[in-house]
Amino acid sequence: MTTNTSRITYIDGLRFIAAAMVVLQHYFEHRTGVMTQVVRTLQPGVAGVALFFFVSGFIIPFSVTRGFNPIDFAIRRVSRIYPLYLVCLVPFAFYQVTGLGLAARPTFDAVRWIAALLLVSEYVGEKPIIGAAWTLPLEFLWYGLFAVFITTCRTGVARRLERAIVGVTLITLVVTLATGVRIPAGRIFMLYAAVIGYKAFLLTEGEMRLRHFLASVALFVLLLVPSFYLAFQLHSHARVGFAQALYPWLFGLTLFLLVVLIPRARASPLLCNPIAAYLGAISYSVYLVHGQTYDAIRSVVPSAWAVPLSMTVTLLLASLTYRLVERSGIDLGRAMSGRIKHRAPTLTVCHA
């Protein structure tokens, strides 16, 4: 069931669930009480991020079903992600310049801001300005891998992508065992999750047999467990243990598989209702604005009111930024790609 030719209702429903889990994590992980202990133990935010990447892997091949044009694809992906991110940096720039709302105006750090603008903060040792943005470079990396493999392979794209990711995963396991160096397995498996999402799309389109898809899922889990054991058990992590890292991934995978494999789940009222669909549509806006909204509100209101007020303001701001910024960016990308995409040929893709 689709809301229109460019949206899939149950996928928007999954986006809403993913965003809700991330928000739940961030709103309660630094508080006290039973709910905080549950969140710290179950790590719903990790499951939400994993689910976002499964969904991204599903939706990206759906977006090129009419053919793949590299210029068109690049413009649409950047215009979908970057404008809203830049707008979300504006309040921080305002505080930086004016010092309004801060005890003392922070010293301007040009390197930190350049790293943030280029989405490389985590990789150059700089503290990110928007914490939630740490997943965006990986999202762009997935887009890049998808585009490169389609452009160079043309046929068997999903199969070749899976082999490449499996190869990288095996190499990291060997390197970790041989050198003792901790490799961030979670980052690799976000890309792997996108590949599984890609194969799920092929399954729903009738381009892949169920047994082949389930074999890919089994291999994913078979590599996930030892990779996370090495990353979070043999090598200590500051905040997350092996179980806390593994279980959210398995939960996110299970939830995604239930929706993909069971038609009744795809048509469930939880996923296929106008409210869930709309919240899923604005989920990226929710993802980016919820953190700074919560930080601002909890600094000025009593603790008991911080969460409900933050949820309300987040939804209002997300709805506003979705309409004024995110949708405008998408429309701009479509207009730009429509003007220049003839400069590169549109390819017919053989995904499976």
C-alpha positions as YAML, in Angstrom:
chain: A
units: angstrom
residues:
- id: 1
  name: MET
  ca: [0.00, 0.00, 0.00]
- id: 2
  name: THR
  ca: [1.36, 3.39, -0.98]
- id: 3
  name: THR
  ca: [0.35, 6.90, -0.17]
- id: 4
  name: ASN
  ca: [1.41, 8.01, -3.65]
- id: 5
  name: THR
  ca: [3.83, 6.94, -6.34]
- id: 6
  name: SER
  ca: [6.87, 7.98, -4.33]
- id: 7
  name: ARG
  ca: [6.04, 6.81, -0.79]
- id: 8
  name: ILE
  ca: [5.40, 3.40, 0.74]
- id: 9
  name: THR
  ca: [3.03, 3.63, 3.67]
- id: 10
  name: TYR
  ca: [4.39, 0.78, 5.78]
- id: 11
  name: ILE
  ca: [7.95, 2.02, 5.25]
- id: 12
  name: ASP
  ca: [6.92, 5.42, 6.59]
- id: 13
  name: GLY
  ca: [5.38, 3.55, 9.52]
- id: 14
  name: LEU
  ca: [8.71, 1.84, 10.17]
- id: 15
  name: ARG
  ca: [10.48, 5.18, 10.00]
- id: 16
  name: PHE
  ca: [8.10, 6.50, 12.65]
- id: 17
  name: ILE
  ca: [8.90, 3.53, 14.93]
- id: 18
  name: ALA
  ca: [12.64, 3.99, 14.36]
- id: 19
  name: ALA
  ca: [12.48, 7.71, 15.18]
- id: 20
  name: ALA
  ca: [10.35, 7.03, 18.25]
- id: 21
  name: MET
  ca: [12.93, 4.56, 19.59]
- id: 22
  name: VAL
  ca: [15.77, 7.04, 19.08]
- id: 23
  name: VAL
  ca: [13.82, 9.82, 20.81]
- id: 24
  name: LEU
  ca: [12.92, 7.48, 23.70]
- id: 25
  name: GLN
  ca: [16.58, 6.67, 24.18]
- id: 26
  name: HIS
  ca: [17.73, 10.27, 24.23]
- id: 27
  name: TYR
  ca: [14.93, 11.54, 26.46]
- id: 28
  name: PHE
  ca: [15.44, 8.98, 29.21]
- id: 29
  name: GLU
  ca: [19.05, 7.79, 29.14]
- id: 30
  name: HIS
  ca: [20.29, 10.67, 31.32]
- id: 31
  name: ARG
  ca: [17.42, 10.67, 33.81]
- id: 32
  name: THR
  ca: [16.71, 8.52, 36.86]
- id: 33
  name: GLY
  ca: [14.04, 5.95, 37.57]
- id: 34
  name: VAL
  ca: [12.76, 2.66, 36.25]
- id: 35
  name: MET
  ca: [12.24, 3.94, 32.70]
- id: 36
  name: THR
  ca: [15.82, 5.12, 32.56]
- id: 37
  name: GLN
  ca: [17.11, 1.70, 33.63]
- id: 38
  name: VAL
  ca: [14.97, 0.01, 30.98]
- id: 39
  name: VAL
  ca: [16.25, 2.34, 28.28]
- id: 40
  name: ARG
  ca: [19.88, 1.91, 29.32]
- id: 41
  name: THR
  ca: [19.48, -1.86, 29.30]
- id: 42
  name: LEU
  ca: [17.49, -2.33, 26.09]
- id: 43
  name: GLN
  ca: [19.09, 0.51, 24.09]
- id: 44
  name: PRO
  ca: [16.04, 1.26, 21.89]
- id: 45
  name: GLY
  ca: [17.94, 4.06, 20.17]
- id: 46
  name: VAL
  ca: [20.44, 1.56, 18.78]
- id: 47
  name: ALA
  ca: [17.56, -0.54, 17.44]
- id: 48
  name: GLY
  ca: [16.06, 2.60, 15.91]
- id: 49
  name: VAL
  ca: [19.28, 3.51, 14.10]
- id: 50
  name: ALA
  ca: [19.64, -0.06, 12.82]
- id: 51
  name: LEU
  ca: [16.04, 0.03, 11.61]
- id: 52
  name: PHE
  ca: [16.67, 3.32, 9.80]
- id: 53
  name: PHE
  ca: [19.46, 1.65, 7.81]
- id: 54
  name: PHE
  ca: [17.37, -1.42, 6.97]
- id: 55
  name: VAL
  ca: [14.69, 0.98, 5.70]
- id: 56
  name: SER
  ca: [17.22, 3.09, 3.79]
- id: 57
  name: GLY
  ca: [18.46, -0.02, 2.03]
- id: 58
  name: PHE
  ca: [14.89, -0.81, 1.04]
- id: 59
  name: ILE
  ca: [13.89, 2.62, -0.18]
- id: 60
  name: ILE
  ca: [16.97, 3.64, -2.19]
- id: 61
  name: PRO
  ca: [16.56, 0.96, -4.91]
- id: 62
  name: PHE
  ca: [12.83, 1.76, -4.92]
- id: 63
  name: SER
  ca: [13.76, 5.36, -5.80]
- id: 64
  name: VAL
  ca: [15.57, 4.27, -9.00]
- id: 65
  name: THR
  ca: [13.04, 1.75, -10.32]
- id: 66
  name: ARG
  ca: [12.56, 3.94, -13.41]
- id: 67
  name: GLY
  ca: [16.28, 3.98, -14.11]
- id: 68
  name: PHE
  ca: [19.47, 5.25, -12.50]
- id: 69
  name: ASN
  ca: [21.01, 8.55, -13.51]
- id: 70
  name: PRO
  ca: [24.08, 9.33, -11.38]
- id: 71
  name: ILE
  ca: [23.71, 13.13, -11.51]
- id: 72
  name: ASP
  ca: [20.02, 12.94, -10.71]
- id: 73
  name: PHE
  ca: [20.68, 10.48, -7.87]
- id: 74
  name: ALA
  ca: [23.45, 12.58, -6.30]
- id: 75
  name: ILE
  ca: [21.48, 15.81, -6.43]
- id: 76
  name: ARG
  ca: [18.35, 14.25, -4.96]
- id: 77
  name: ARG
  ca: [20.23, 12.53, -2.15]
- id: 78
  name: VAL
  ca: [22.15, 15.64, -1.12]
- id: 79
  name: SER
  ca: [19.09, 17.89, -1.35]
- id: 80
  name: ARG
  ca: [17.16, 15.37, 0.75]
- id: 81
  name: ILE
  ca: [19.67, 15.35, 3.62]
- id: 82
  name: TYR
  ca: [21.87, 18.44, 3.65]
- id: 83
  name: PRO
  ca: [19.56, 21.50, 3.71]
- id: 84
  name: LEU
  ca: [17.78, 20.45, 6.88]
- id: 85
  name: TYR
  ca: [21.09, 19.62, 8.54]
- id: 86
  name: LEU
  ca: [22.43, 23.10, 7.70]
- id: 87
  name: VAL
  ca: [19.29, 24.75, 9.08]
- id: 88
  name: CYS
  ca: [19.64, 22.77, 12.31]
- id: 89
  name: LEU
  ca: [23.15, 24.21, 12.69]
- id: 90
  name: VAL
  ca: [21.77, 27.78, 12.64]
- id: 91
  name: PRO
  ca: [20.74, 27.91, 16.35]
- id: 92
  name: PHE
  ca: [24.23, 26.78, 17.36]
- id: 93
  name: ALA
  ca: [25.79, 29.42, 15.13]
- id: 94
  name: PHE
  ca: [23.47, 32.02, 16.68]
- id: 95
  name: TYR
  ca: [24.50, 31.02, 20.21]
- id: 96
  name: GLN
  ca: [28.14, 31.02, 19.13]
- id: 97
  name: VAL
  ca: [27.93, 34.57, 17.80]
- id: 98
  name: THR
  ca: [25.67, 36.17, 20.42]
- id: 99
  name: GLY
  ca: [26.22, 34.05, 23.52]
- id: 100
  name: LEU
  ca: [22.46, 34.33, 24.13]
- id: 101
  name: GLY
  ca: [21.20, 31.63, 26.45]
- id: 102
  name: LEU
  ca: [24.70, 30.57, 27.51]
- id: 103
  name: ALA
  ca: [26.55, 31.33, 30.72]
- id: 104
  name: ALA
  ca: [29.55, 32.38, 28.64]
- id: 105
  name: ARG
  ca: [30.02, 32.75, 24.93]
- id: 106
  name: PRO
  ca: [32.14, 29.79, 23.73]
- id: 107
  name: THR
  ca: [35.36, 30.39, 21.90]
- id: 108
  name: PHE
  ca: [34.93, 30.03, 18.15]
- id: 109
  name: ASP
  ca: [36.53, 26.82, 16.90]
- id: 110
  name: ALA
  ca: [36.92, 26.99, 13.13]
- id: 111
  name: VAL
  ca: [38.12, 23.39, 12.80]
- id: 112
  name: ARG
  ca: [35.11, 22.08, 14.68]
- id: 113
  name: TRP
  ca: [32.71, 24.03, 12.49]
- id: 114
  name: ILE
  ca: [34.41, 23.02, 9.25]
- id: 115
  name: ALA
  ca: [34.33, 19.39, 10.37]
- id: 116
  name: ALA
  ca: [30.64, 19.71, 11.21]
- id: 117
  name: LEU
  ca: [29.80, 21.32, 7.87]
- id: 118
  name: LEU
  ca: [31.63, 18.51, 6.06]
- id: 119
  name: LEU
  ca: [30.08, 15.82, 8.31]
- id: 120
  name: VAL
  ca: [33.48, 14.45, 9.32]
- id: 121
  name: SER
  ca: [33.61, 15.45, 13.00]
- id: 122
  name: GLU
  ca: [33.82, 11.90, 14.31]
- id: 123
  name: TYR
  ca: [36.61, 11.02, 11.90]
- id: 124
  name: VAL
  ca: [38.92, 13.95, 12.66]
- id: 125
  name: GLY
  ca: [38.61, 13.85, 16.43]
- id: 126
  name: GLU
  ca: [36.25, 16.83, 16.78]
- id: 127
  name: LYS
  ca: [33.18, 16.94, 19.00]
- id: 128
  name: PRO
  ca: [30.08, 17.03, 16.76]
- id: 129
  name: ILE
  ca: [27.82, 20.09, 17.01]
- id: 130
  name: ILE
  ca: [24.66, 18.04, 16.44]
- id: 131
  name: GLY
  ca: [25.10, 14.68, 18.14]
- id: 132
  name: ALA
  ca: [22.51, 12.81, 16.07]
- id: 133
  name: ALA
  ca: [24.31, 13.74, 12.85]
- id: 134
  name: TRP
  ca: [26.94, 11.03, 13.41]
- id: 135
  name: THR
  ca: [24.88, 8.66, 11.22]
- id: 136
  name: LEU
  ca: [24.69, 11.02, 8.23]
- id: 137
  name: PRO
  ca: [28.20, 10.29, 6.84]
- id: 138
  name: LEU
  ca: [27.33, 6.58, 6.90]
- id: 139
  name: GLU
  ca: [24.07, 7.31, 5.11]
- id: 140
  name: PHE
  ca: [25.98, 9.17, 2.40]
- id: 141
  name: LEU
  ca: [28.51, 6.34, 2.25]
- id: 142
  name: TRP
  ca: [25.65, 3.90, 1.60]
- id: 143
  name: TYR
  ca: [24.37, 6.17, -1.19]
- id: 144
  name: GLY
  ca: [27.86, 6.29, -2.67]
- id: 145
  name: LEU
  ca: [28.36, 2.53, -2.54]
- id: 146
  name: PHE
  ca: [24.97, 1.97, -4.14]
- id: 147
  name: ALA
  ca: [25.74, 4.44, -6.92]
- id: 148
  name: VAL
  ca: [29.24, 3.08, -7.60]
- id: 149
  name: PHE
  ca: [28.07, -0.52, -7.80]
- id: 150
  name: ILE
  ca: [25.16, 0.31, -10.08]
- id: 151
  name: THR
  ca: [27.39, 2.38, -12.37]
- id: 152
  name: THR
  ca: [30.21, -0.16, -12.57]
- id: 153
  name: CYS
  ca: [28.37, -3.48, -12.32]
- id: 154
  name: ARG
  ca: [25.02, -2.81, -14.01]
- id: 155
  name: THR
  ca: [23.91, -6.42, -13.27]
- id: 156
  name: GLY
  ca: [23.78, -8.42, -10.04]
- id: 157
  name: VAL
  ca: [24.20, -5.22, -8.04]
- id: 158
  name: ALA
  ca: [22.73, -6.50, -4.77]
- id: 159
  name: ARG
  ca: [24.70, -9.74, -4.93]
- id: 160
  name: ARG
  ca: [27.98, -7.93, -5.60]
- id: 161
  name: LEU
  ca: [27.31, -5.39, -2.86]
- id: 162
  name: GLU
  ca: [26.65, -8.16, -0.37]
- id: 163
  name: ARG
  ca: [29.88, -9.93, -1.31]
- id: 164
  name: ALA
  ca: [31.85, -6.71, -0.87]
- id: 165
  name: ILE
  ca: [30.35, -6.00, 2.57]
- id: 166
  name: VAL
  ca: [30.87, -9.61, 3.69]
- id: 167
  name: GLY
  ca: [34.48, -9.37, 2.52]
- id: 168
  name: VAL
  ca: [35.07, -6.18, 4.49]
- id: 169
  name: THR
  ca: [33.45, -7.73, 7.57]
- id: 170
  name: LEU
  ca: [35.65, -10.82, 7.39]
- id: 171
  name: ILE
  ca: [38.76, -8.70, 6.91]
- id: 172
  name: THR
  ca: [37.93, -6.61, 9.98]
- id: 173
  name: LEU
  ca: [37.41, -9.76, 12.03]
- id: 174
  name: VAL
  ca: [40.83, -11.06, 10.98]
- id: 175
  name: VAL
  ca: [42.51, -7.71, 11.60]
- id: 176
  name: THR
  ca: [40.95, -7.42, 15.05]
- id: 177
  name: LEU
  ca: [42.03, -10.93, 16.01]
- id: 178
  name: ALA
  ca: [45.54, -10.45, 14.61]
- id: 179
  name: THR
  ca: [46.29, -6.98, 15.93]
- id: 180
  name: GLY
  ca: [43.99, -6.51, 18.90]
- id: 181
  name: VAL
  ca: [42.84, -3.19, 17.43]
- id: 182
  name: ARG
  ca: [39.17, -2.48, 18.09]
- id: 183
  name: ILE
  ca: [37.30, -1.81, 14.84]
- id: 184
  name: PRO
  ca: [33.87, -0.09, 15.03]
- id: 185
  name: ALA
  ca: [31.76, -3.04, 13.93]
- id: 186
  name: GLY
  ca: [28.52, -1.10, 14.37]
- id: 187
  name: ARG
  ca: [29.45, 1.26, 11.55]
- id: 188
  name: ILE
  ca: [30.18, -1.59, 9.17]
- id: 189
  name: PHE
  ca: [26.93, -3.32, 10.03]
- id: 190
  name: MET
  ca: [24.93, -0.18, 9.34]
- id: 191
  name: LEU
  ca: [26.09, -0.50, 5.74]
- id: 192
  name: TYR
  ca: [25.44, -4.25, 5.88]
- id: 193
  name: ALA
  ca: [21.92, -3.52, 7.18]
- id: 194
  name: ALA
  ca: [21.31, -1.31, 4.14]
- id: 195
  name: VAL
  ca: [22.33, -4.21, 1.89]
- id: 196
  name: ILE
  ca: [19.87, -6.50, 3.69]
- id: 197
  name: GLY
  ca: [17.22, -3.82, 3.20]
- id: 198
  name: TYR
  ca: [18.13, -3.73, -0.49]
- id: 199
  name: LYS
  ca: [17.60, -7.49, -0.75]
- id: 200
  name: ALA
  ca: [14.29, -7.16, 1.11]
- id: 201
  name: PHE
  ca: [13.16, -4.74, -1.59]
- id: 202
  name: LEU
  ca: [14.07, -7.30, -4.26]
- id: 203
  name: LEU
  ca: [12.11, -9.94, -2.36]
- id: 204
  name: THR
  ca: [8.97, -7.81, -2.24]
- id: 205
  name: GLU
  ca: [9.38, -7.02, -5.96]
- id: 206
  name: GLY
  ca: [9.58, -10.72, -6.83]
- id: 207
  name: GLU
  ca: [13.19, -10.39, -8.01]
- id: 208
  name: MET
  ca: [14.61, -12.66, -5.31]
- id: 209
  name: ARG
  ca: [13.56, -15.99, -3.88]
- id: 210
  name: LEU
  ca: [12.69, -16.23, -0.22]
- id: 211
  name: ARG
  ca: [15.33, -18.87, 0.50]
- id: 212
  name: HIS
  ca: [18.05, -16.64, -0.98]
- id: 213
  name: PHE
  ca: [16.91, -13.71, 1.12]
- id: 214
  name: LEU
  ca: [16.78, -15.79, 4.30]
- id: 215
  name: ALA
  ca: [20.27, -17.10, 3.53]
- id: 216
  name: SER
  ca: [21.51, -13.49, 3.38]
- id: 217
  name: VAL
  ca: [19.83, -12.73, 6.70]
- id: 218
  name: ALA
  ca: [21.37, -15.83, 8.28]
- id: 219
  name: LEU
  ca: [24.83, -14.78, 7.07]
- id: 220
  name: PHE
  ca: [24.22, -11.27, 8.43]
- id: 221
  name: VAL
  ca: [23.47, -12.67, 11.91]
- id: 222
  name: LEU
  ca: [26.30, -15.19, 11.68]
- id: 223
  name: LEU
  ca: [28.78, -12.36, 11.17]
- id: 224
  name: LEU
  ca: [27.04, -9.89, 13.49]
- id: 225
  name: VAL
  ca: [27.46, -11.99, 16.63]
- id: 226
  name: PRO
  ca: [31.24, -12.57, 16.51]
- id: 227
  name: SER
  ca: [31.89, -9.04, 15.23]
- id: 228
  name: PHE
  ca: [30.02, -7.51, 18.15]
- id: 229
  name: TYR
  ca: [31.60, -9.98, 20.57]
- id: 230
  name: LEU
  ca: [35.05, -8.79, 19.53]
- id: 231
  name: ALA
  ca: [34.03, -5.13, 19.52]
- id: 232
  name: PHE
  ca: [32.09, -5.03, 22.80]
- id: 233
  name: GLN
  ca: [33.20, -8.03, 24.85]
- id: 234
  name: LEU
  ca: [36.89, -8.61, 24.19]
- id: 235
  name: HIS
  ca: [37.38, -4.87, 23.75]
- id: 236
  name: SER
  ca: [35.65, -2.81, 26.40]
- id: 237
  name: HIS
  ca: [33.35, 0.02, 25.37]
- id: 238
  name: ALA
  ca: [32.87, 3.09, 27.53]
- id: 239
  name: ARG
  ca: [29.08, 2.78, 27.73]
- id: 240
  name: VAL
  ca: [27.82, -0.34, 25.94]
- id: 241
  name: GLY
  ca: [28.38, -4.04, 26.64]
- id: 242
  name: PHE
  ca: [28.06, -7.00, 24.30]
- id: 243
  name: ALA
  ca: [24.41, -7.76, 25.12]
- id: 244
  name: GLN
  ca: [23.43, -4.08, 25.03]
- id: 245
  name: ALA
  ca: [24.97, -3.80, 21.55]
- id: 246
  name: LEU
  ca: [23.71, -7.08, 20.10]
- id: 247
  name: TYR
  ca: [20.10, -7.32, 21.30]
- id: 248
  name: PRO
  ca: [18.94, -3.98, 19.82]
- id: 249
  name: TRP
  ca: [20.33, -5.02, 16.44]
- id: 250
  name: LEU
  ca: [18.52, -8.34, 16.61]
- id: 251
  name: PHE
  ca: [15.34, -6.55, 17.65]
- id: 252
  name: GLY
  ca: [15.61, -4.05, 14.79]
- id: 253
  name: LEU
  ca: [16.25, -6.87, 12.32]
- id: 254
  name: THR
  ca: [13.33, -8.91, 13.67]
- id: 255
  name: LEU
  ca: [10.94, -5.98, 13.44]
- id: 256
  name: PHE
  ca: [12.03, -5.26, 9.87]
- id: 257
  name: LEU
  ca: [11.68, -8.92, 8.85]
- id: 258
  name: LEU
  ca: [8.21, -9.22, 10.37]
- id: 259
  name: VAL
  ca: [7.01, -6.31, 8.26]
- id: 260
  name: VAL
  ca: [8.77, -7.44, 5.09]
- id: 261
  name: LEU
  ca: [7.82, -11.12, 5.30]
- id: 262
  name: ILE
  ca: [4.26, -10.95, 6.66]
- id: 263
  name: PRO
  ca: [1.72, -9.17, 4.42]
- id: 264
  name: ARG
  ca: [-0.70, -8.71, 7.33]
- id: 265
  name: ALA
  ca: [2.02, -6.89, 9.26]
- id: 266
  name: ARG
  ca: [2.60, -4.53, 6.33]
- id: 267
  name: ALA
  ca: [-1.11, -3.74, 6.28]
- id: 268
  name: SER
  ca: [-1.45, -3.40, 10.07]
- id: 269
  name: PRO
  ca: [-3.21, -0.31, 11.46]
- id: 270
  name: LEU
  ca: [-0.07, 0.51, 13.43]
- id: 271
  name: LEU
  ca: [1.90, 1.09, 10.24]
- id: 272
  name: CYS
  ca: [-0.78, 1.99, 7.73]
- id: 273
  name: ASN
  ca: [-2.64, 4.87, 9.27]
- id: 274
  name: PRO
  ca: [-2.37, 8.55, 8.34]
- id: 275
  name: ILE
  ca: [-0.80, 9.58, 11.64]
- id: 276
  name: ALA
  ca: [1.99, 6.99, 11.51]
- id: 277
  name: ALA
  ca: [2.56, 7.75, 7.83]
- id: 278
  name: TYR
  ca: [2.90, 11.47, 8.51]
- id: 279
  name: LEU
  ca: [5.17, 10.95, 11.53]
- id: 280
  name: GLY
  ca: [7.27, 8.65, 9.37]
- id: 281
  name: ALA
  ca: [7.46, 11.30, 6.66]
- id: 282
  name: ILE
  ca: [8.81, 13.85, 9.17]
- id: 283
  name: SER
  ca: [11.02, 11.30, 10.95]
- id: 284
  name: TYR
  ca: [14.28, 12.79, 9.62]
- id: 285
  name: SER
  ca: [13.26, 16.20, 10.94]
- id: 286
  name: VAL
  ca: [12.35, 14.61, 14.28]
- id: 287
  name: TYR
  ca: [15.69, 12.81, 14.33]
- id: 288
  name: LEU
  ca: [17.70, 16.03, 13.88]
- id: 289
  name: VAL
  ca: [15.74, 18.49, 16.02]
- id: 290
  name: HIS
  ca: [14.76, 16.38, 19.04]
- id: 291
  name: GLY
  ca: [18.13, 16.43, 20.79]
- id: 292
  name: GLN
  ca: [18.73, 20.16, 20.88]
- id: 293
  name: THR
  ca: [15.05, 20.76, 21.66]
- id: 294
  name: TYR
  ca: [15.23, 18.49, 24.68]
- id: 295
  name: ASP
  ca: [18.50, 20.03, 25.89]
- id: 296
  name: ALA
  ca: [17.04, 23.53, 25.64]
- id: 297
  name: ILE
  ca: [13.77, 22.68, 27.39]
- id: 298
  name: ARG
  ca: [15.18, 20.61, 30.24]
- id: 299
  name: SER
  ca: [17.49, 23.50, 31.13]
- id: 300
  name: VAL
  ca: [14.56, 25.83, 31.86]
- id: 301
  name: VAL
  ca: [11.60, 23.70, 33.02]
- id: 302
  name: PRO
  ca: [11.10, 21.25, 35.90]
- id: 303
  name: SER
  ca: [12.25, 17.71, 35.20]
- id: 304
  name: ALA
  ca: [8.72, 16.28, 35.36]
- id: 305
  name: TRP
  ca: [7.65, 18.49, 32.46]
- id: 306
  name: ALA
  ca: [10.77, 18.15, 30.32]
- id: 307
  name: VAL
  ca: [9.83, 15.01, 28.39]
- id: 308
  name: PRO
  ca: [6.18, 15.75, 27.49]
- id: 309
  name: LEU
  ca: [6.97, 19.37, 26.64]
- id: 310
  name: SER
  ca: [9.99, 18.33, 24.57]
- id: 311
  name: MET
  ca: [7.90, 15.80, 22.64]
- id: 312
  name: THR
  ca: [5.29, 18.42, 21.85]
- id: 313
  name: VAL
  ca: [7.79, 21.07, 20.76]
- id: 314
  name: THR
  ca: [9.81, 18.51, 18.77]
- id: 315
  name: LEU
  ca: [6.76, 17.45, 16.78]
- id: 316
  name: LEU
  ca: [5.82, 21.06, 16.10]
- id: 317
  name: LEU
  ca: [9.33, 22.01, 15.02]
- id: 318
  name: ALA
  ca: [9.73, 18.82, 12.97]
- id: 319
  name: SER
  ca: [6.47, 19.45, 11.18]
- id: 320
  name: LEU
  ca: [7.50, 23.04, 10.46]
- id: 321
  name: THR
  ca: [11.03, 22.20, 9.26]
- id: 322
  name: TYR
  ca: [9.68, 19.32, 7.17]
- id: 323
  name: ARG
  ca: [7.29, 21.63, 5.33]
- id: 324
  name: LEU
  ca: [9.56, 24.66, 5.01]
- id: 325
  name: VAL
  ca: [13.02, 23.10, 4.70]
- id: 326
  name: GLU
  ca: [12.98, 19.39, 3.99]
- id: 327
  name: ARG
  ca: [10.23, 19.49, 1.37]
- id: 328
  name: SER
  ca: [11.75, 22.62, -0.17]
- id: 329
  name: GLY
  ca: [15.11, 20.85, -0.42]
- id: 330
  name: ILE
  ca: [13.50, 17.84, -2.07]
- id: 331
  name: ASP
  ca: [11.63, 20.07, -4.54]
- id: 332
  name: LEU
  ca: [14.81, 22.02, -5.30]
- id: 333
  name: GLY
  ca: [16.69, 18.78, -5.93]
- id: 334
  name: ARG
  ca: [14.01, 17.62, -8.35]
- id: 335
  name: ALA
  ca: [14.10, 20.91, -10.21]
- id: 336
  name: MET
  ca: [17.90, 20.92, -10.44]
- id: 337
  name: SER
  ca: [18.14, 17.29, -11.52]
- id: 338
  name: GLY
  ca: [15.45, 17.85, -14.13]
- id: 339
  name: ARG
  ca: [17.59, 20.54, -15.73]
- id: 340
  name: ILE
  ca: [20.96, 18.80, -15.85]
- id: 341
  name: LYS
  ca: [20.43, 15.04, -15.63]
- id: 342
  name: HIS
  ca: [20.63, 14.75, -19.43]
- id: 343
  name: ARG
  ca: [24.38, 15.23, -19.06]
- id: 344
  name: ALA
  ca: [24.69, 11.60, -17.94]
- id: 345
  name: PRO
  ca: [22.81, 8.62, -19.37]
- id: 346
  name: THR
  ca: [20.03, 6.94, -17.44]
- id: 347
  name: LEU
  ca: [20.91, 3.30, -16.80]
- id: 348
  name: THR
  ca: [18.55, 0.35, -16.65]
- id: 349
  name: VAL
  ca: [19.44, -1.52, -13.48]
- id: 350
  name: CYS
  ca: [19.50, -5.28, -12.97]
- id: 351
  name: HIS
  ca: [19.44, -5.36, -9.17]
- id: 352
  name: ALA
  ca: [19.47, -9.08, -8.40]
...
